[in-house]
Amino acid sequence: MNIPTRVGVVIIGRNEGDRLVRCLKSLVKQSPQLIYVDSGSTDDSVNVARSMGAEVVS
């Protein structure tokens, strides 16, 4: 029996900037669900994560 594997990814960060963009780009086609857990960013990390399809938890 061939059962497809579905794995969600949780990314934790704060003020990640370009690192977050690179991380999400590398995962967006690999995972059916991306969750970004933000630890109080003061940059645009939350908006970037949302714009790239990640669910955001603050």
Secondary structure, DSSP 8 states (H G I E B T S, - for coil): --------EEEEESS-THHHHHHHHHHTTT-S-EEEEES--SSSHHHHHHHTT-EEE-
